[in-house]
Amino acid sequence: MTLQSRVGDVTERIRERSRDGRRRYLDRIDRAAEAGPRRLSLGCANRAHGFAACGAHDKAQLRTGHCASVGIVTAYNDMLSAHQPYEHFPALIRETVRAAGGVAQVAGGVPAMCDGITQGEAGMELSLFSRDVIALSTAVALSHQTFDAALYLGICDKIVPGLVIGALSFGHLPAVFIPAGPMTSGLPNDEKSRIRQLYAEGKIDRDALLEAESKSYHGPGTCTFYGTANTNQMMMEIMGLHLPGSSFINPMTPLRDAMTRAAAERAMAITALGNAYTPVGRMLDERVFVNGLVGLHATGGSTNHTLHVVAMAAAAGITLTWDDFADLAEVVPLLTRVYPSGKADVNHFHAAGGMGFVIRELLGAGLLHGDVTTVFGTGLDGYVQEPSLGDDGTIRWQDGPASSGDESVVRGAASPFQATGGLRVLGGDIGRAVVKTSAVAEERHVVEAPARVFHAQEELQAAFAAGELDGDLVAVVRFQGPKANGMPELHKLMPPLGVLQDRGHKVALVTDGRLSGASGKVLSAIHVTPEAADGGAIARIRDGDTIRVDARSGRISVLVAPDEWARRVPATADLSAGHHGCGRDLFAPFRHAVGTAETGATIFQAA
């Protein structure tokens, strides 16, 4: 299939824009690769430290220096449901790599916080910054320079992007990402949302709310809605860093363990010691990142990736902009309806055809670069396959379904849920913003209403509880950007705003904070940049200003006379109280160094 012209044009634009940065990056990793396995030139004491704790067989292998050495970078902890299954993965990996003639060691761990626990709490202000801490921790883990490839165990929101950024800092090494899969389906997500709104209205008590939440989040694995964690898994698969069909296999199953073993075998196969050397820094080129953006639009994925993909690409010397997102959104159809864009969860999506079907449809429509390199050893056409477990316990690869198993969940490119992607970029009087249209009813894509300004989500909640919010409004929640307080997710805004919308009011949200993939049914212009703490025009908005959020035309406007708007002095806020406690004081250097939302909200500067 011929590549769709817009996809080709955007790819070429990115390539031209990134030419110098990409060349410098590739030169750097090529120099690292030329040295060969660094451990062979380490001093004897250095090498001895590296295998001192190994068993006799592994120690002998590493002592000769002729076997492949695989590092495991793990985000395991048993507080995160998504990462609890990783506890037994290193043992499977070590056994598999040993059988293939190599040695695997846990190189290091990275922090892995749960955004579900920190929502609305002080810890959420560390969440986005944890991505860059994870990247730094990954670099520390690999800094011993004893590995020929690395396996990355991570799933959730900031963890996978952080691991990718860290992996690209060692871009001469092959990298294989291993998911652990989603938890089995619990309380339906739309029922969970309904109960949250009932609690926001005071119609049920905390015990009833906790019971519902416990039935939703009930076991090991990722949360089943299509938020950032599961968008990460989609993206790792469509970018070729997972094995085909591996993203949404439930944990603690024989097939999940078999896929983990297969991933370890692939890591052994693609080191520089063999004939299929696949360094991750060369593998993740402009085409692969465009494939990731296409997948994001086609599945209505998390808005957090308008930050994360930009930051990941920059780590590979590639410059993405929100205009790339916007231009691709115009030609990529929305193929899935997974909560919050629909009622189904990711288990239903997987059963209805999953990633193999989506990739097949996008390739067939010319919307993906098929001629990319993947860890599976094929082009992206190999990712229309799906694994199953044979009677002998080995994986069998077979073509995935050619048609949807449930058209209320996933559809073909010829009959999509909507003709354009699930994300839009807005521009206008207060700067630039992102809106997730796939979760919002078409008749609510344009909202014009008076502004009500808040400097914290708790202020809005208090106003709602006091009965002060009763009518059409655009809630402006500012001083929530990366420089202000680390850009926390503001999920606690959704129940009260959803209640107001259900009462028949026109409701929208404008914020320089985040919402992610669980943004829900309220029209939300998020990631506003420049942010209020950086002198952005969002700080000029006053209570009562009429604001028009128009996701159809891609505009956000403050309907105030131009001369009055120009005269206004941006509001300020005393943010000092939020810069201490719960570890926030340690992140002052991050708040000072962080870039804008549109450049990835990262502390790392392009080399």
TORPA-304783 format. One record per residue (C-alpha): x, y, z negated; residue number from 1. Coordinates in steps of 0.1 Angstrom, whole numbers, plus 5000, padded with zeros to 4 digits. Layout:
residues N
{zaro {X, Y, Z}, NUM}
...
END
This chain:
residues 607
{zaro {5000, 5000, 5000}, 1}
{zaro {5013, 5035, 5009}, 2}
{zaro {5020, 5057, 4980}, 3}
{zaro {4994, 5083, 4974}, 4}
{zaro {5007, 5117, 4986}, 5}
{zaro {5002, 5136, 4953}, 6}
{zaro {5020, 5109, 4934}, 7}
{zaro {5048, 5111, 4958}, 8}
{zaro {5049, 5149, 4957}, 9}
{zaro {5050, 5151, 4920}, 10}
{zaro {5077, 5124, 4918}, 11}
{zaro {5099, 5143, 4942}, 12}
{zaro {5093, 5176, 4924}, 13}
{zaro {5104, 5160, 4891}, 14}
{zaro {5134, 5145, 4909}, 15}
{zaro {5145, 5179, 4923}, 16}
{zaro {5139, 5197, 4890}, 17}
{zaro {5159, 5171, 4871}, 18}
{zaro {5187, 5166, 4895}, 19}
{zaro {5215, 5181, 4875}, 20}
{zaro {5203, 5168, 4841}, 21}
{zaro {5198, 5133, 4854}, 22}
{zaro {5232, 5133, 4871}, 23}
{zaro {5249, 5143, 4838}, 24}
{zaro {5230, 5116, 4819}, 25}
{zaro {5238, 5088, 4844}, 26}
{zaro {5275, 5098, 4845}, 27}
{zaro {5275, 5096, 4807}, 28}
{zaro {5260, 5061, 4805}, 29}
{zaro {5281, 5049, 4834}, 30}
{zaro {5312, 5058, 4815}, 31}
{zaro {5299, 5039, 4785}, 32}
{zaro {5292, 5009, 4806}, 33}
{zaro {5327, 5009, 4823}, 34}
{zaro {5343, 5001, 4789}, 35}
{zaro {5325, 4967, 4788}, 36}
{zaro {5315, 4952, 4755}, 37}
{zaro {5330, 4976, 4730}, 38}
{zaro {5333, 4951, 4702}, 39}
{zaro {5361, 4933, 4721}, 40}
{zaro {5384, 4964, 4717}, 41}
{zaro {5375, 4970, 4681}, 42}
{zaro {5401, 4965, 4654}, 43}
{zaro {5403, 4931, 4637}, 44}
{zaro {5389, 4945, 4604}, 45}
{zaro {5361, 4961, 4623}, 46}
{zaro {5351, 4929, 4641}, 47}
{zaro {5354, 4909, 4609}, 48}
{zaro {5330, 4932, 4591}, 49}
{zaro {5305, 4927, 4620}, 50}
{zaro {5302, 4889, 4615}, 51}
{zaro {5311, 4885, 4579}, 52}
{zaro {5276, 4876, 4568}, 53}
{zaro {5269, 4853, 4597}, 54}
{zaro {5265, 4815, 4595}, 55}
{zaro {5294, 4794, 4608}, 56}
{zaro {5280, 4789, 4643}, 57}
{zaro {5273, 4826, 4649}, 58}
{zaro {5305, 4836, 4633}, 59}
{zaro {5325, 4814, 4656}, 60}
{zaro {5306, 4827, 4686}, 61}
{zaro {5312, 4864, 4677}, 62}
{zaro {5348, 4857, 4668}, 63}
{zaro {5356, 4844, 4704}, 64}
{zaro {5338, 4875, 4718}, 65}
{zaro {5326, 4857, 4749}, 66}
{zaro {5289, 4853, 4740}, 67}
{zaro {5262, 4879, 4743}, 68}
{zaro {5254, 4899, 4712}, 69}
{zaro {5219, 4912, 4708}, 70}
{zaro {5209, 4939, 4683}, 71}
{zaro {5175, 4940, 4668}, 72}
{zaro {5162, 4975, 4658}, 73}
{zaro {5131, 4970, 4637}, 74}
{zaro {5103, 4992, 4623}, 75}
{zaro {5091, 4964, 4601}, 76}
{zaro {5074, 4972, 4568}, 77}
{zaro {5045, 4953, 4553}, 78}
{zaro {5025, 4984, 4544}, 79}
{zaro {5018, 4992, 4581}, 80}
{zaro {4992, 4967, 4594}, 81}
{zaro {5007, 4970, 4629}, 82}
{zaro {5042, 4962, 4617}, 83}
{zaro {5036, 4936, 4591}, 84}
{zaro {5038, 4908, 4617}, 85}
{zaro {5074, 4918, 4625}, 86}
{zaro {5085, 4902, 4593}, 87}
{zaro {5091, 4869, 4610}, 88}
{zaro {5102, 4881, 4644}, 89}
{zaro {5139, 4883, 4637}, 90}
{zaro {5140, 4846, 4628}, 91}
{zaro {5123, 4837, 4661}, 92}
{zaro {5147, 4860, 4680}, 93}
{zaro {5178, 4846, 4663}, 94}
{zaro {5168, 4810, 4671}, 95}
{zaro {5160, 4818, 4707}, 96}
{zaro {5191, 4838, 4714}, 97}
{zaro {5213, 4811, 4697}, 98}
{zaro {5197, 4785, 4719}, 99}
{zaro {5206, 4806, 4749}, 100}
{zaro {5243, 4808, 4738}, 101}
{zaro {5243, 4842, 4721}, 102}
{zaro {5239, 4858, 4687}, 103}
{zaro {5212, 4882, 4675}, 104}
{zaro {5215, 4904, 4644}, 105}
{zaro {5192, 4930, 4629}, 106}
{zaro {5212, 4961, 4637}, 107}
{zaro {5191, 4984, 4616}, 108}
{zaro {5157, 4995, 4605}, 109}
{zaro {5139, 5027, 4613}, 110}
{zaro {5111, 5044, 4592}, 111}
{zaro {5076, 5037, 4602}, 112}
{zaro {5049, 5057, 4586}, 113}
{zaro {5011, 5051, 4589}, 114}
{zaro {4992, 5081, 4602}, 115}
{zaro {4960, 5065, 4590}, 116}
{zaro {4972, 5067, 4554}, 117}
{zaro {4986, 5102, 4557}, 118}
{zaro {4957, 5118, 4576}, 119}
{zaro {4947, 5150, 4559}, 120}
{zaro {4975, 5147, 4533}, 121}
{zaro {5009, 5164, 4529}, 122}
{zaro {5027, 5134, 4544}, 123}
{zaro {5011, 5140, 4578}, 124}
{zaro {5033, 5171, 4581}, 125}
{zaro {5063, 5147, 4584}, 126}
{zaro {5046, 5125, 4610}, 127}
{zaro {5057, 5142, 4643}, 128}
{zaro {5092, 5148, 4629}, 129}
{zaro {5095, 5111, 4620}, 130}
{zaro {5097, 5105, 4658}, 131}
{zaro {5131, 5123, 4659}, 132}
{zaro {5142, 5107, 4627}, 133}
{zaro {5135, 5073, 4643}, 134}
{zaro {5155, 5082, 4673}, 135}
{zaro {5184, 5092, 4650}, 136}
{zaro {5180, 5060, 4630}, 137}
{zaro {5181, 5040, 4662}, 138}
{zaro {5213, 5056, 4672}, 139}
{zaro {5228, 5049, 4638}, 140}
{zaro {5218, 5012, 4641}, 141}
{zaro {5235, 5009, 4675}, 142}
{zaro {5266, 5030, 4666}, 143}
{zaro {5285, 4999, 4655}, 144}
{zaro {5290, 4993, 4693}, 145}
{zaro {5289, 4955, 4690}, 146}
{zaro {5259, 4948, 4711}, 147}
{zaro {5253, 4938, 4748}, 148}
{zaro {5215, 4944, 4746}, 149}
{zaro {5189, 4956, 4721}, 150}
{zaro {5154, 4944, 4712}, 151}
{zaro {5131, 4970, 4697}, 152}
{zaro {5103, 4961, 4673}, 153}
{zaro {5078, 4989, 4671}, 154}
{zaro {5042, 4998, 4679}, 155}
{zaro {5027, 5028, 4663}, 156}
{zaro {5023, 5065, 4670}, 157}
{zaro {5057, 5082, 4667}, 158}
{zaro {5077, 5049, 4664}, 159}
{zaro {5078, 5037, 4700}, 160}
{zaro {5087, 5072, 4714}, 161}
{zaro {5114, 5075, 4688}, 162}
{zaro {5128, 5041, 4697}, 163}
{zaro {5128, 5050, 4734}, 164}
{zaro {5146, 5082, 4727}, 165}
{zaro {5172, 5063, 4706}, 166}
{zaro {5175, 5036, 4732}, 167}
{zaro {5182, 5061, 4759}, 168}
{zaro {5211, 5075, 4738}, 169}
{zaro {5226, 5041, 4744}, 170}
{zaro {5213, 5039, 4779}, 171}
{zaro {5241, 5016, 4791}, 172}
{zaro {5225, 4988, 4771}, 173}
{zaro {5195, 4968, 4783}, 174}
{zaro {5164, 4973, 4761}, 175}
{zaro {5134, 4951, 4757}, 176}
{zaro {5104, 4962, 4736}, 177}
{zaro {5084, 4936, 4718}, 178}
{zaro {5048, 4944, 4706}, 179}
{zaro {5031, 4925, 4678}, 180}
{zaro {4995, 4930, 4690}, 181}
{zaro {4962, 4944, 4678}, 182}
{zaro {4943, 4932, 4648}, 183}
{zaro {4911, 4912, 4656}, 184}
{zaro {4879, 4932, 4660}, 185}
{zaro {4862, 4944, 4629}, 186}
{zaro {4834, 4969, 4623}, 187}
{zaro {4827, 4985, 4657}, 188}
{zaro {4844, 5019, 4661}, 189}
{zaro {4812, 5038, 4669}, 190}
{zaro {4796, 5025, 4637}, 191}
{zaro {4827, 5036, 4618}, 192}
{zaro {4824, 5071, 4633}, 193}
{zaro {4786, 5072, 4624}, 194}
{zaro {4793, 5063, 4588}, 195}
{zaro {4820, 5090, 4586}, 196}
{zaro {4796, 5116, 4597}, 197}
{zaro {4770, 5104, 4572}, 198}
{zaro {4796, 5108, 4545}, 199}
{zaro {4804, 5143, 4558}, 200}
{zaro {4767, 5152, 4555}, 201}
{zaro {4766, 5138, 4519}, 202}
{zaro {4742, 5110, 4529}, 203}
{zaro {4763, 5082, 4516}, 204}
{zaro {4789, 5079, 4488}, 205}
{zaro {4826, 5071, 4488}, 206}
{zaro {4820, 5034, 4480}, 207}
{zaro {4800, 5030, 4512}, 208}
{zaro {4826, 5049, 4532}, 209}
{zaro {4854, 5028, 4518}, 210}
{zaro {4835, 4996, 4525}, 211}
{zaro {4831, 5006, 4562}, 212}
{zaro {4867, 5017, 4565}, 213}
{zaro {4879, 4983, 4550}, 214}
{zaro {4858, 4964, 4576}, 215}
{zaro {4874, 4985, 4604}, 216}
{zaro {4910, 4981, 4592}, 217}
{zaro {4910, 4946, 4579}, 218}
{zaro {4941, 4927, 4588}, 219}
{zaro {4975, 4926, 4605}, 220}
{zaro {4979, 4943, 4638}, 221}
{zaro {4973, 4977, 4653}, 222}
{zaro {4941, 4995, 4648}, 223}
{zaro {4917, 4985, 4676}, 224}
{zaro {4907, 5019, 4689}, 225}
{zaro {4926, 5034, 4719}, 226}
{zaro {4947, 5059, 4700}, 227}
{zaro {4984, 5066, 4702}, 228}
{zaro {4996, 5032, 4690}, 229}
{zaro {4977, 5013, 4717}, 230}
{zaro {4985, 5039, 4743}, 231}
{zaro {5022, 5032, 4735}, 232}
{zaro {5017, 4996, 4743}, 233}
{zaro {5000, 5004, 4776}, 234}
{zaro {5028, 5027, 4785}, 235}
{zaro {5056, 5003, 4776}, 236}
{zaro {5040, 4977, 4798}, 237}
{zaro {5033, 4999, 4828}, 238}
{zaro {5068, 5013, 4825}, 239}
{zaro {5083, 4978, 4826}, 240}
{zaro {5097, 4977, 4790}, 241}
{zaro {5074, 4949, 4779}, 242}
{zaro {5068, 4915, 4795}, 243}
{zaro {5037, 4914, 4816}, 244}
{zaro {5004, 4910, 4797}, 245}
{zaro {5021, 4911, 4763}, 246}
{zaro {5007, 4943, 4749}, 247}
{zaro {4973, 4932, 4735}, 248}
{zaro {4979, 4896, 4724}, 249}
{zaro {4968, 4893, 4687}, 250}
{zaro {4995, 4887, 4661}, 251}
{zaro {5001, 4854, 4643}, 252}
{zaro {4991, 4833, 4673}, 253}
{zaro {5012, 4807, 4692}, 254}
{zaro {5011, 4828, 4724}, 255}
{zaro {5023, 4859, 4705}, 256}
{zaro {5053, 4839, 4692}, 257}
{zaro {5060, 4824, 4726}, 258}
{zaro {5061, 4859, 4741}, 259}
{zaro {5085, 4871, 4715}, 260}
{zaro {5108, 4842, 4724}, 261}
{zaro {5104, 4850, 4760}, 262}
{zaro {5114, 4886, 4754}, 263}
{zaro {5145, 4875, 4736}, 264}
{zaro {5154, 4853, 4765}, 265}
{zaro {5150, 4882, 4789}, 266}
{zaro {5173, 4904, 4768}, 267}
{zaro {5200, 4877, 4772}, 268}
{zaro {5194, 4875, 4809}, 269}
{zaro {5199, 4912, 4817}, 270}
{zaro {5231, 4920, 4798}, 271}
{zaro {5263, 4931, 4817}, 272}
{zaro {5277, 4896, 4811}, 273}
{zaro {5253, 4882, 4837}, 274}
{zaro {5242, 4889, 4872}, 275}
{zaro {5210, 4908, 4864}, 276}
{zaro {5224, 4938, 4844}, 277}
{zaro {5196, 4962, 4837}, 278}
{zaro {5207, 4992, 4816}, 279}
{zaro {5177, 5010, 4803}, 280}
{zaro {5190, 5044, 4812}, 281}
{zaro {5190, 5036, 4849}, 282}
{zaro {5158, 5016, 4847}, 283}
{zaro {5138, 5045, 4833}, 284}
{zaro {5139, 5069, 4863}, 285}
{zaro {5115, 5095, 4876}, 286}
{zaro {5093, 5069, 4892}, 287}
{zaro {5089, 5050, 4860}, 288}
{zaro {5079, 5081, 4841}, 289}
{zaro {5054, 5090, 4868}, 290}
{zaro {5040, 5054, 4864}, 291}
{zaro {5036, 5061, 4827}, 292}
{zaro {5017, 5093, 4834}, 293}
{zaro {4994, 5076, 4859}, 294}
{zaro {4986, 5049, 4833}, 295}
{zaro {4979, 5075, 4807}, 296}
{zaro {4953, 5092, 4829}, 297}
{zaro {4938, 5060, 4842}, 298}
{zaro {4932, 5046, 4807}, 299}
{zaro {4922, 5079, 4790}, 300}
{zaro {4952, 5076, 4767}, 301}
{zaro {4963, 5096, 4737}, 302}
{zaro {4970, 5133, 4740}, 303}
{zaro {5000, 5128, 4718}, 304}
{zaro {5018, 5116, 4749}, 305}
{zaro {5017, 5151, 4764}, 306}
{zaro {5044, 5156, 4737}, 307}
{zaro {5060, 5122, 4736}, 308}
{zaro {5065, 5114, 4773}, 309}
{zaro {5081, 5149, 4778}, 310}
{zaro {5105, 5141, 4749}, 311}
{zaro {5113, 5106, 4761}, 312}
{zaro {5120, 5118, 4797}, 313}
{zaro {5143, 5145, 4784}, 314}
{zaro {5164, 5119, 4767}, 315}
{zaro {5170, 5103, 4801}, 316}
{zaro {5179, 5137, 4817}, 317}
{zaro {5145, 5141, 4833}, 318}
{zaro {5124, 5173, 4830}, 319}
{zaro {5086, 5168, 4829}, 320}
{zaro {5061, 5197, 4825}, 321}
{zaro {5024, 5198, 4817}, 322}
{zaro {5018, 5208, 4853}, 323}
{zaro {5029, 5173, 4863}, 324}
{zaro {5003, 5158, 4839}, 325}
{zaro {4976, 5182, 4854}, 326}
{zaro {4984, 5175, 4890}, 327}
{zaro {4984, 5138, 4886}, 328}
{zaro {4951, 5140, 4867}, 329}
{zaro {4934, 5154, 4898}, 330}
{zaro {4940, 5122, 4918}, 331}
{zaro {4941, 5094, 4892}, 332}
{zaro {4907, 5079, 4884}, 333}
{zaro {4896, 5069, 4849}, 334}
{zaro {4893, 5031, 4849}, 335}
{zaro {4886, 5023, 4813}, 336}
{zaro {4861, 5031, 4785}, 337}
{zaro {4877, 5021, 4752}, 338}
{zaro {4869, 5039, 4720}, 339}
{zaro {4868, 5069, 4715}, 340}
{zaro {4860, 5071, 4752}, 341}
{zaro {4835, 5042, 4750}, 342}
{zaro {4823, 5015, 4725}, 343}
{zaro {4847, 4988, 4733}, 344}
{zaro {4880, 4982, 4715}, 345}
{zaro {4913, 4970, 4729}, 346}
{zaro {4905, 4934, 4723}, 347}
{zaro {4875, 4938, 4746}, 348}
{zaro {4896, 4956, 4771}, 349}
{zaro {4922, 4928, 4771}, 350}
{zaro {4895, 4902, 4775}, 351}
{zaro {4879, 4921, 4804}, 352}
{zaro {4910, 4921, 4825}, 353}
{zaro {4934, 4943, 4805}, 354}
{zaro {4967, 4956, 4818}, 355}
{zaro {4971, 4932, 4846}, 356}
{zaro {4938, 4942, 4862}, 357}
{zaro {4945, 4980, 4857}, 358}
{zaro {4980, 4977, 4872}, 359}
{zaro {4966, 4956, 4902}, 360}
{zaro {4940, 4983, 4909}, 361}
{zaro {4964, 5012, 4906}, 362}
{zaro {4990, 4995, 4928}, 363}
{zaro {4963, 4988, 4953}, 364}
{zaro {4952, 5024, 4954}, 365}
{zaro {4988, 5036, 4960}, 366}
{zaro {4989, 5053, 4926}, 367}
{zaro {5020, 5035, 4912}, 368}
{zaro {5055, 5031, 4923}, 369}
{zaro {5058, 4993, 4927}, 370}
{zaro {5094, 4993, 4936}, 371}
{zaro {5108, 5000, 4901}, 372}
{zaro {5131, 4979, 4880}, 373}
{zaro {5115, 4961, 4850}, 374}
{zaro {5128, 4939, 4822}, 375}
{zaro {5108, 4910, 4837}, 376}
{zaro {5132, 4910, 4867}, 377}
{zaro {5105, 4919, 4893}, 378}
{zaro {5090, 4951, 4906}, 379}
{zaro {5057, 4963, 4890}, 380}
{zaro {5039, 4938, 4912}, 381}
{zaro {5050, 4911, 4887}, 382}
{zaro {5029, 4929, 4861}, 383}
{zaro {4996, 4918, 4877}, 384}
{zaro {5003, 4884, 4862}, 385}
{zaro {4993, 4873, 4827}, 386}
{zaro {5007, 4847, 4804}, 387}
{zaro {4990, 4816, 4790}, 388}
{zaro {5003, 4788, 4768}, 389}
{zaro {5007, 4754, 4784}, 390}
{zaro {5002, 4721, 4765}, 391}
{zaro {5039, 4718, 4761}, 392}
{zaro {5041, 4752, 4743}, 393}
{zaro {5057, 4770, 4772}, 394}
{zaro {5044, 4802, 4789}, 395}
{zaro {5027, 4798, 4822}, 396}
{zaro {5024, 4829, 4844}, 397}
{zaro {4994, 4832, 4866}, 398}
{zaro {4977, 4860, 4885}, 399}
{zaro {4954, 4881, 4864}, 400}
{zaro {4917, 4886, 4874}, 401}
{zaro {4910, 4903, 4907}, 402}
{zaro {4877, 4917, 4893}, 403}
{zaro {4866, 4932, 4860}, 404}
{zaro {4852, 4909, 4834}, 405}
{zaro {4831, 4937, 4820}, 406}
{zaro {4824, 4968, 4841}, 407}
{zaro {4813, 4987, 4810}, 408}
{zaro {4849, 4985, 4797}, 409}
{zaro {4872, 4984, 4828}, 410}
{zaro {4865, 4991, 4865}, 411}
{zaro {4883, 4990, 4898}, 412}
{zaro {4897, 5020, 4915}, 413}
{zaro {4869, 5020, 4940}, 414}
{zaro {4842, 5025, 4914}, 415}
{zaro {4858, 5044, 4884}, 416}
{zaro {4841, 5059, 4854}, 417}
{zaro {4852, 5093, 4867}, 418}
{zaro {4872, 5103, 4897}, 419}
{zaro {4899, 5122, 4878}, 420}
{zaro {4920, 5113, 4848}, 421}
{zaro {4911, 5116, 4812}, 422}
{zaro {4935, 5146, 4804}, 423}
{zaro {4934, 5182, 4815}, 424}
{zaro {4957, 5211, 4810}, 425}
{zaro {4941, 5245, 4802}, 426}
{zaro {4957, 5279, 4807}, 427}
{zaro {4945, 5314, 4798}, 428}
{zaro {4945, 5343, 4774}, 429}
{zaro {4961, 5324, 4745}, 430}
{zaro {4986, 5303, 4764}, 431}
{zaro {4984, 5266, 4774}, 432}
{zaro {4966, 5237, 4759}, 433}
{zaro {4956, 5201, 4765}, 434}
{zaro {4921, 5186, 4764}, 435}
{zaro {4910, 5150, 4766}, 436}
{zaro {4880, 5150, 4788}, 437}
{zaro {4874, 5113, 4790}, 438}
{zaro {4860, 5112, 4754}, 439}
{zaro {4836, 5142, 4760}, 440}
{zaro {4802, 5140, 4777}, 441}
{zaro {4803, 5158, 4811}, 442}
{zaro {4777, 5184, 4800}, 443}
{zaro {4800, 5194, 4771}, 444}
{zaro {4830, 5202, 4793}, 445}
{zaro {4823, 5239, 4791}, 446}
{zaro {4816, 5256, 4758}, 447}
{zaro {4812, 5294, 4752}, 448}
{zaro {4806, 5305, 4716}, 449}
{zaro {4817, 5328, 4688}, 450}
{zaro {4850, 5320, 4671}, 451}
{zaro {4854, 5310, 4635}, 452}
{zaro {4890, 5312, 4624}, 453}
{zaro {4907, 5289, 4599}, 454}
{zaro {4943, 5284, 4588}, 455}
{zaro {4939, 5248, 4575}, 456}
{zaro {4915, 5220, 4582}, 457}
{zaro {4905, 5220, 4545}, 458}
{zaro {4891, 5256, 4550}, 459}
{zaro {4868, 5244, 4577}, 460}
{zaro {4857, 5214, 4557}, 461}
{zaro {4849, 5237, 4527}, 462}
{zaro {4829, 5261, 4550}, 463}
{zaro {4809, 5232, 4563}, 464}
{zaro {4802, 5218, 4528}, 465}
{zaro {4791, 5253, 4518}, 466}
{zaro {4766, 5254, 4547}, 467}
{zaro {4784, 5283, 4563}, 468}
{zaro {4787, 5266, 4597}, 469}
{zaro {4752, 5265, 4613}, 470}
{zaro {4752, 5275, 4650}, 471}
{zaro {4773, 5275, 4681}, 472}
{zaro {4810, 5280, 4674}, 473}
{zaro {4845, 5275, 4686}, 474}
{zaro {4865, 5265, 4656}, 475}
{zaro {4900, 5280, 4658}, 476}
{zaro {4924, 5262, 4635}, 477}
{zaro {4958, 5278, 4638}, 478}
{zaro {4993, 5278, 4621}, 479}
{zaro {4993, 5240, 4626}, 480}
{zaro {5021, 5239, 4652}, 481}
{zaro {5055, 5222, 4649}, 482}
{zaro {5073, 5253, 4636}, 483}
{zaro {5045, 5261, 4611}, 484}
{zaro {5041, 5227, 4594}, 485}
{zaro {5053, 5199, 4617}, 486}
{zaro {5021, 5198, 4638}, 487}
{zaro {4999, 5174, 4618}, 488}
{zaro {4970, 5155, 4633}, 489}
{zaro {4937, 5171, 4622}, 490}
{zaro {4913, 5142, 4623}, 491}
{zaro {4893, 5154, 4593}, 492}
{zaro {4879, 5181, 4615}, 493}
{zaro {4860, 5157, 4636}, 494}
{zaro {4832, 5145, 4613}, 495}
{zaro {4819, 5180, 4604}, 496}
{zaro {4823, 5193, 4640}, 497}
{zaro {4806, 5161, 4652}, 498}
{zaro {4777, 5167, 4629}, 499}
{zaro {4772, 5202, 4641}, 500}
{zaro {4772, 5190, 4677}, 501}
{zaro {4747, 5163, 4669}, 502}
{zaro {4724, 5190, 4655}, 503}
{zaro {4723, 5205, 4690}, 504}
{zaro {4749, 5232, 4686}, 505}
{zaro {4776, 5240, 4712}, 506}
{zaro {4809, 5232, 4695}, 507}
{zaro {4845, 5232, 4705}, 508}
{zaro {4879, 5232, 4688}, 509}
{zaro {4910, 5253, 4696}, 510}
{zaro {4941, 5246, 4677}, 511}
{zaro {4979, 5246, 4679}, 512}
{zaro {4978, 5213, 4660}, 513}
{zaro {4972, 5177, 4672}, 514}
{zaro {4944, 5152, 4673}, 515}
{zaro {4958, 5123, 4693}, 516}
{zaro {4938, 5095, 4710}, 517}
{zaro {4911, 5095, 4684}, 518}
{zaro {4899, 5131, 4692}, 519}
{zaro {4864, 5119, 4698}, 520}
{zaro {4834, 5136, 4714}, 521}
{zaro {4840, 5173, 4706}, 522}
{zaro {4856, 5194, 4733}, 523}
{zaro {4891, 5201, 4718}, 524}
{zaro {4918, 5223, 4733}, 525}
{zaro {4948, 5212, 4713}, 526}
{zaro {4986, 5217, 4713}, 527}
{zaro {4981, 5254, 4720}, 528}
{zaro {5014, 5269, 4729}, 529}
{zaro {5029, 5294, 4721}, 530}
{zaro {5018, 5284, 4685}, 531}
{zaro {5007, 5310, 4660}, 532}
{zaro {5038, 5307, 4639}, 533}
{zaro {5059, 5316, 4669}, 534}
{zaro {5039, 5347, 4677}, 535}
{zaro {5015, 5331, 4700}, 536}
{zaro {4983, 5348, 4712}, 537}
{zaro {4961, 5323, 4693}, 538}
{zaro {4971, 5344, 4663}, 539}
{zaro {4952, 5374, 4678}, 540}
{zaro {4918, 5357, 4677}, 541}
{zaro {4893, 5371, 4651}, 542}
{zaro {4861, 5358, 4637}, 543}
{zaro {4833, 5365, 4661}, 544}
{zaro {4853, 5367, 4693}, 545}
{zaro {4836, 5349, 4721}, 546}
{zaro {4858, 5321, 4734}, 547}
{zaro {4851, 5301, 4766}, 548}
{zaro {4867, 5267, 4768}, 549}
{zaro {4863, 5254, 4804}, 550}
{zaro {4877, 5219, 4810}, 551}
{zaro {4863, 5219, 4845}, 552}
{zaro {4882, 5249, 4858}, 553}
{zaro {4911, 5244, 4834}, 554}
{zaro {4907, 5278, 4817}, 555}
{zaro {4905, 5289, 4781}, 556}
{zaro {4895, 5326, 4777}, 557}
{zaro {4889, 5351, 4749}, 558}
{zaro {4861, 5374, 4761}, 559}
{zaro {4875, 5405, 4745}, 560}
{zaro {4881, 5438, 4763}, 561}
{zaro {4917, 5437, 4777}, 562}
{zaro {4928, 5470, 4761}, 563}
{zaro {4915, 5458, 4727}, 564}
{zaro {4932, 5424, 4731}, 565}
{zaro {4965, 5441, 4740}, 566}
{zaro {4963, 5463, 4709}, 567}
{zaro {4958, 5435, 4684}, 568}
{zaro {4986, 5425, 4661}, 569}
{zaro {4989, 5388, 4656}, 570}
{zaro {4978, 5375, 4622}, 571}
{zaro {5004, 5361, 4599}, 572}
{zaro {5001, 5334, 4573}, 573}
{zaro {5021, 5325, 4542}, 574}
{zaro {5031, 5289, 4549}, 575}
{zaro {5056, 5285, 4521}, 576}
{zaro {5033, 5264, 4499}, 577}
{zaro {5032, 5237, 4526}, 578}
{zaro {5070, 5235, 4529}, 579}
{zaro {5076, 5218, 4496}, 580}
{zaro {5066, 5185, 4480}, 581}
{zaro {5061, 5151, 4496}, 582}
{zaro {5096, 5155, 4512}, 583}
{zaro {5086, 5185, 4532}, 584}
{zaro {5115, 5206, 4518}, 585}
{zaro {5139, 5182, 4535}, 586}
{zaro {5125, 5190, 4569}, 587}
{zaro {5131, 5227, 4569}, 588}
{zaro {5160, 5223, 4595}, 589}
{zaro {5135, 5205, 4618}, 590}
{zaro {5109, 5233, 4615}, 591}
{zaro {5136, 5258, 4624}, 592}
{zaro {5151, 5238, 4653}, 593}
{zaro {5119, 5223, 4669}, 594}
{zaro {5110, 5233, 4704}, 595}
{zaro {5075, 5240, 4718}, 596}
{zaro {5047, 5215, 4723}, 597}
{zaro {5051, 5217, 4761}, 598}
{zaro {5088, 5208, 4759}, 599}
{zaro {5080, 5178, 4736}, 600}
{zaro {5081, 5194, 4702}, 601}
{zaro {5115, 5179, 4696}, 602}
{zaro {5146, 5190, 4678}, 603}
{zaro {5169, 5176, 4705}, 604}
{zaro {5181, 5199, 4732}, 605}
{zaro {5186, 5188, 4768}, 606}
{zaro {5223, 5180, 4774}, 607}
END
